[in-house]
Amino acid sequence: LQMLEQQVVGGEQAQNKDLKEKHKRRKKYADERRLQLAAALQESNEDSSERVLLNVYDSIQEEVRAKSKMLEKLWAAETEIKDLQLELGLEKMDYLSTIRRQERDLMLCQQLLDQVQSLVRRDCNYSNLEKIRRESVWDEESGCWKIPEPVIQKTHLP
């Protein structure tokens, strides 16, 4: 009876060693894959993501709930991205307006210097703005320029 049962169970291929090895390899691969998925699920801390990873659900409603949660997370992430982009755009506009204002202030200062330069005495070292710029040094500690003191240079005739 046992001999007959061994021949019948598995049909004609019951004695085929290649087929048995193929089944063993498939089972081994399935076990490895199951262990990999189990390890991935342990790293994940949400029950719904576990079910989504495995695509195993008890009912359609459960699948719908899990996928709805995933969609809500995606929408929340997209909303956050849009908010960050909007905030970045506002900061960019603020920086650009600051740069424009500083450029206008710089132009005003330059025009004032050009007008006042003609009023400075010729024998003063401030009559030559390029020389003043070359001699000026930026001080990192105080955060301002160190400009040479104004000096009037009198020339003596022989």
C-alpha positions as a printed NumPy array, in Angstrom:
array([[  0.   ,   0.   ,   0.   ],
       [  2.849,   2.403,   0.821],
       [  4.604,   1.588,  -2.411],
       [  1.442,   2.191,  -4.356],
       [  0.841,   5.451,  -2.455],
       [  4.343,   6.739,  -3.248],
       [  3.814,   6.085,  -6.933],
       [  0.385,   7.73 ,  -7.002],
       [  1.203,  10.814,  -4.904],
       [  2.759,  13.258,  -7.379],
       [  1.471,  11.333, -10.365],
       [  3.86 ,  10.139, -13.029],
       [  6.584,  12.519, -11.858],
       [  6.777,  11.127,  -8.309],
       [ 10.13 ,   9.444,  -8.975],
       [ 11.63 ,  12.321, -11.062],
       [ 14.694,  13.589,  -9.176],
       [ 15.085,  16.716, -11.339],
       [ 11.556,  17.762, -10.527],
       [ 12.15 ,  17.172,  -6.814],
       [ 15.283,  19.329,  -6.905],
       [ 13.416,  22.032,  -8.789],
       [ 10.737,  22.022,  -6.073],
       [ 13.43 ,  22.225,  -3.375],
       [ 15.079,  25.224,  -5.099],
       [ 11.743,  26.992,  -5.439],
       [ 10.94 ,  26.359,  -1.794],
       [ 14.389,  27.568,  -0.733],
       [ 13.99 ,  30.747,  -2.837],
       [ 10.493,  31.33 ,  -1.405],
       [ 11.823,  30.896,   2.151],
       [ 14.693,  33.34 ,   1.482],
       [ 12.283,  35.868,  -0.014],
       [  9.945,  35.472,   2.944],
       [ 12.851,  36.09 ,   5.358],
       [ 13.882,  39.216,   3.412],
       [ 10.343,  40.55 ,   3.539],
       [ 10.101,  39.758,   7.238],
       [ 13.341,  41.667,   7.876],
       [ 12.037,  44.612,   5.861],
       [  8.797,  44.552,   7.805],
       [ 10.615,  44.573,  11.121],
       [ 12.4  ,  47.757,  10.072],
       [  9.1  ,  49.347,   9.223],
       [  7.099,  50.5  ,  12.199],
       [  3.668,  50.85 ,  10.627],
       [  1.176,  48.014,  10.275],
       [ -0.382,  49.393,   7.095],
       [  2.972,  49.61 ,   5.307],
       [  3.631,  45.977,   6.216],
       [  0.463,  44.907,   4.501],
       [  1.171,  47.109,   1.505],
       [  4.64 ,  45.585,   1.175],
       [  3.268,  42.079,   1.216],
       [  0.066,  42.927,  -0.687],
       [ -1.781,  40.624,   1.717],
       [ -5.168,  41.844,   2.919],
       [ -8.021,  40.159,   4.719],
       [-10.611,  42.116,   2.756],
       [-10.956,  44.687,   0.008],
       [-11.953,  47.307,   2.569],
       [ -8.688,  46.753,   4.423],
       [ -6.737,  47.144,   1.191],
       [ -8.638,  50.333,   0.392],
       [ -7.898,  51.731,   3.869],
       [ -4.188,  50.911,   3.603],
       [ -3.865,  52.439,   0.152],
       [ -5.904,  55.485,   1.249],
       [ -3.455,  56.051,   4.095],
       [ -0.576,  55.846,   1.634],
       [ -2.308,  58.39 ,  -0.631],
       [ -2.894,  60.721,   2.314],
       [  0.808,  60.541,   3.173],
       [  1.724,  61.327,  -0.433],
       [ -0.68 ,  64.285,  -0.521],
       [  0.719,  65.568,   2.769],
       [  4.25 ,  65.299,   1.395],
       [  3.242,  67.105,  -1.804],
       [  1.564,  69.854,   0.225],
       [  4.68 ,  70.244,   2.335],
       [  6.828,  70.464,  -0.798],
       [  4.553,  73.159,  -2.243],
       [  4.682,  75.088,   1.042],
       [  8.472,  74.92 ,   1.102],
       [  8.656,  76.057,  -2.524],
       [  6.349,  78.982,  -1.756],
       [  8.424,  79.931,   1.285],
       [ 11.612,  79.687,  -0.772],
       [ 10.054,  81.896,  -3.464],
       [  9.104,  84.513,  -0.857],
       [ 12.616,  84.494,   0.605],
       [ 14.073,  84.854,  -2.881],
       [ 11.841,  87.851,  -3.592],
       [ 12.87 ,  89.371,  -0.254],
       [ 16.574,  88.906,  -1.055],
       [ 16.134,  90.409,  -4.506],
       [ 14.324,  93.456,  -3.106],
       [ 17.109,  93.879,  -0.52 ],
       [ 19.729,  93.716,  -3.269],
       [ 17.855,  96.289,  -5.358],
       [ 17.521,  98.629,  -2.366],
       [ 21.239,  98.287,  -1.584],
       [ 22.128,  99.009,  -5.215],
       [ 20.006, 102.188,  -5.103],
       [ 21.673, 103.223,  -1.838],
       [ 25.091, 102.57 ,  -3.333],
       [ 24.251, 104.677,  -6.379],
       [ 23.104, 107.51 ,  -4.09 ],
       [ 26.347, 107.356,  -2.114],
       [ 28.399, 107.306,  -5.302],
       [ 26.554, 110.334,  -6.702],
       [ 26.983, 112.177,  -3.399],
       [ 30.708, 111.446,  -3.424],
       [ 31.005, 112.685,  -6.984],
       [ 29.249, 115.942,  -6.058],
       [ 31.159, 116.492,  -2.814],
       [ 34.561, 115.658,  -4.286],
       [ 34.615, 118.917,  -6.211],
       [ 34.16 , 120.824,  -2.916],
       [ 37.17 , 119.195,  -1.204],
       [ 40.345, 121.257,  -1.184],
       [ 43.023, 120.182,  -3.631],
       [ 45.705, 119.962,  -0.982],
       [ 43.635, 117.429,   1.075],
       [ 44.234, 113.694,   0.653],
       [ 40.447, 113.226,   0.229],
       [ 40.493, 114.998,  -3.134],
       [ 41.526, 111.713,  -4.795],
       [ 38.815, 109.053,  -4.142],
       [ 40.704, 106.258,  -5.917],
       [ 43.685, 106.746,  -3.623],
       [ 41.357, 106.636,  -0.587],
       [ 39.811, 103.358,  -1.857],
       [ 43.253, 101.795,  -2.325],
       [ 44.363, 102.832,   1.168],
       [ 41.129, 101.715,   2.889],
       [ 41.124,  98.337,   4.653],
       [ 38.177,  96.164,   5.73 ],
       [ 38.277,  95.249,   9.429],
       [ 36.59 ,  91.881,  10.092],
       [ 36.377,  92.336,  13.855],
       [ 34.54 ,  95.651,  13.801],
       [ 32.758,  94.989,  10.506],
       [ 33.605,  98.349,   8.963],
       [ 36.156, 100.036,   6.721],
       [ 39.276, 101.676,   8.152],
       [ 39.655, 104.849,   6.13 ],
       [ 42.764, 107.046,   6.285],
       [ 42.449, 110.226,   8.289],
       [ 41.995, 113.418,   6.281],
       [ 45.261, 115.333,   5.993],
       [ 45.922, 118.679,   4.391],
       [ 49.26 , 118.656,   2.636],
       [ 50.743, 122.087,   2.345],
       [ 53.352, 122.579,  -0.248],
       [ 56.241, 124.84 ,   0.53 ],
       [ 57.675, 126.899,  -2.213],
       [ 61.456, 127.387,  -2.286]])
